[in-house]
């Protein structure tokens, strides 16, 4: 290890440990008067255990985990340029061009609204009588489109750019993030659409709307963390790409996008469904647009989400680094 890297490690690891200790302290001091005391103690114990285990994992695997974020940061300008080119190239040659990127999601939202909002009125609920179902549905579909597109295209990034993988001088670690950034371009349009729908439904802009950009960042990090694992494995197991599509089809119904999680009366089942990190994101978009709730008010959910993201990103970085030397041979 280079002297500079050693010095950086000596500085960053104590900082990370301090951050985790402060986070653990916040969990220990955080109270919820409305919760049952016994349940509150269990939540704190689980949260503290997860934080401690995460800190141990990050410190042990620090060298492997930190390499990937550094490569991404060093190539940030190249990433932005290639992401724009990827977005344009995807629809090159078609008469309507990039308009196709927006037509299918809009048609999907309209179709779901027609089915659940008109035909099956009794089978759906927005969780509040004063929240129009079209707004409830759009708040769920907009982040889902971003996540699903980023994950599906990011998984195939190394396969699609196989000619770049074989170039020794090219930093192939930027390929998955290029796909996620390309999906982000479309997502920005749908954020604007979401805000227009909210205004038409009588929900006017407030300071809490800025949380949409926070939850967009959450979606970006979650999708990218998963992509580094899936794009590395799909090179060797091509069936994984098809499996990802099947999982996304299951998740679109297992995530409270077209239905409200408050409808479930079983607390155990509700807790299991909330283990899905996308639930935090979908709920967050609704909190931002019409829920009037700040993200830090959902303390345990926020702590769990970011620890889950850190673990997924760390795991992806380790898998990517171990398999990277064999990519060119297989492709």
N, C-alpha and C positions, 0 to 999 in steps of 0.2 A: 504494500500500500504506500502511495506517495506521501511525503511529509505534509503537504497541504491537505490531503484527504484525512490524514490522522488528526491534524489540528481541528479541521472542520467537525470531525466526529466527536472530539473531546468537548466541543462547544455545544453541538446540537443535541447530543444525547442527554446531558443534564437539563437542557431547556425542555425537551420532550417529557422527561420525568417530572419536572416541575409543573408542566401543563396538566399532565395526567393526575398529579397529586391535588392540584387546585380543583380539577374537575371532580375528583373523588370527594373532596371536601364540600363542594357545592351539592353533590348528591346527598351527602351525610346531613347537611343542614337544611336541605329542601324539605318542606312539609306541605301537606295538602290537608287542610282541616276537614274537607268533605269526605276524605277517604277513611276507611276503617283502619284502626291503629295497627292491627295485625297484618293487614294487606300492605300497609305503608312500610312496615319493617321488612317484609319479604321483598318488596320492590327495591328498597335501598340495598339490601344484601346482594340481590342479584346484580344490580347496577354496579355496585362496588367491585364485585367479583369479575364482571365483564371488563371493567376499566383496568383492573390490575392485570388480568390475563392479556389484554390488548397491549398494555405497556411492556410486559415481558416479551411478547411476540415481536413487537417493533424493535426493541433494543437488541434482541438476539439476531434478527434478520435485517438489521439496519443497512448493512452494506449492499445487500441484494435489492432491498426496497427502494433506497434512495437513488440508485443509478437511473432508473426509468424517469422519475420526475425531472432530474437534472437534464437528461437528454431532451425531454419535451421543452423545457424552458430555453435551452440553448438553441433550439431549432424553431422557435415560436413564429418567426417571420415566414419561414418556409412553409410551416403548417397552414398559416392563414392564406397564403398564396395558392397552395395546392388544394385547399378546401374549396376555395372559390372556383378553381378550374374543374374540380370534381363535380361540383353542383351543376356547372354549365354543360359539361361533357355528358352528364347523365341523360339530358334531354336534347342533345344535339341531333339535328337531322329531322326532328318532328316539326310540323307546321306551327303548333301552338307552344313549342318550347317548354320553358319552365312553368308555364301555366298548369301543366299536367301534375306538377308537384302539389298543387293546391286543390285541384278538382276532386280527386279521389277522397281525401279526408273530409271535404265539405259534403260530398254526396253521402259518405258514411254517417256523418253526424245527422244529416237530414233524414236518412233512412231509419236510424235508431230512434230519432225523435218521433217519426211517424208511427213506428211500431209501438214504442213504449209510452209515448205521450198522447197518442190518439186512439190506437186500437186497444192497447192493454193498459188503460188508465188505472185500473184497480190493482195492477201488478207492480206498480212502481211508486216510489215516494222520494221526494227531494229532502225529506227530513224536516221541512218547515213549510207551513201553508203559504207564507208570503214569498217563497222562492220559486219562481217559474221553473218548470222542469227543463226547459231548453237551456237555461243558464246553468242549472245543476249538471246537466249532461255535458255541455261544452267545457265546463271547468274540469271535468274528468277526462274527456277525450283529448283535449289539447296536450296535456303532458304525456298522455299515453302514446299519442302519435309520435312525439319526439323520442320517447324512450324506445319504443318498438322499432322505429326506423334506424335509430342510432345503433341498437344492439344487432339487428339483422344485417345491416350493411357493414358495421364494424367487424362482425365475425368473419366476413368474407374478404376483409381488406388485404390480407397477405396473399390470398389466392388471386384476387383481381389484379394486384400489382406484383405478380410473381417475377416479372422482368426486372423490377427494381430490387427485389429481395436478393437476386443473384449478383447485384453490383456491390462490391466490397466497400466502396467509399460512401454509399448511401445509408443514412440512418433510418433503418426500417421501423424503428420504434415509433416514428411519427405517423405511420400509415393508418392505424386504427383511429387516432385522434382526428385525422383528416376527414374520415367518414362521419365522426360525431359532429365536427364543426359544420360539415355540409348539411347534416340534419338540423343543426341549430339555425341555419339560414332560413329554412322553411318554418321553423318554430317561431321565429320572430314575427312573421306574418300572422300566424295563428294567435299569438299573444294580442296583437292589434285587433284581430277579429273577435277574440274573447272580450276585450274591453268594450268593443262596439256593442256586442250582444248584451253585456251587463248594463250599458247605458240605456239601450232600448227597453230593457226590463226594469228600468227605474232605479238601478244601482249606480249612483254617480261616483266619480273618482274620489278617493280618500287617500290619506297618507299610507294606509295599510296596503294599498295596491303595489307599492314598491317591493313588497315581499314576493311578488310574482317572479322578480328577477333572482331573488335568493333561491326560490324553489326551482327555477330553471337551472341555476348552478348546481343544485342538489341532483337534478336529473342528469346533468352532464357528467358529474363525477361518478355517479352510480353506474351509468351506462358504460363509461370509459373503463372503470375498474373491472367490470365483467368482461368487456371486450378483449382485454389483454389475455384473459384466460381462454376464452372461446376461440379467438383468432389464432392462438398458438396451437390449440388442440385440433382444430379443424384441418390443419395442414396434414395431420397424420390420420385423423378419423373424419373422412368427408361426410359421413352420415350425421355428424354433429350439427351441420347447417340445417338439415331437415328437422332434427330434434328441436332446435331452437325455435323454429316456426311453430311446431306443435305446442311447445311450452308457452309461447306467446299467445296462442289461441286459448289455452287454458287460463292463463293469467288475466286475459281481458275480461273473463267472467268471474275469476276468483278475486279480482280487485274491485272495490266498490266504485265503479265508473258509471254504470247504468242503474245501480241500486245503492241504497244507503246502508252503511254498516250498522247504524243504530237500530235497524229493523231486526237484527239478530238478538234474540233473548238469552242465548247461551253464552255466559262470560268466557268459558274455556275456548269455545269456537272463535269468539271475537278476538281473544288474545292470540290464537294461532294465526288468524288471518292478518293480524297486525304485524306479524313477523316478516311479512312481505314488505320490503322497503318502499315499494311503489305506493303503498297505502298512505304512507307519510306524505309523499309528494302530492297525490291527488287530494288528500284532505287539506294540505297546505294551500293549494290553489283556491279551494273553496273558502278557506279561512281568510285568504287575502282579498278575494273579490267581494264576498258578501257575509263572511262569518265574523268580521271585526275582531279577530284573534291574532295576536302576534305569535311568531314561531316559538319564541322563548317561553311562552305560556304553556306550551306542550313540552315541558322540560324533559321528561323521561323518553318521550318519542324522539326528540331531537338528539339527545345523547345516544340513544340506541342507533338511530339512523347513521350518524357520523362514525360511530365505532364500527358499524357494519360496513360502511363504505371504506374505511381505513383497512379493515381486514380483507375485504374483497380486492382492493387495489394492491395491497401487499402480497396477497396470494397470487394475483395475476402477474405482478412484477417478478415473483420467484419462478413461476411456471414459464414465463416468457424468456427469462434469462437462461434457464436450464435448456430449453428447447431451441433457442435461437441458433446455435452452431449447426443444427441439423436441417434448418429450413431449406437452404439452397439445395441440399442433396435430394430432398423429397420433391421439391417443386421443379 
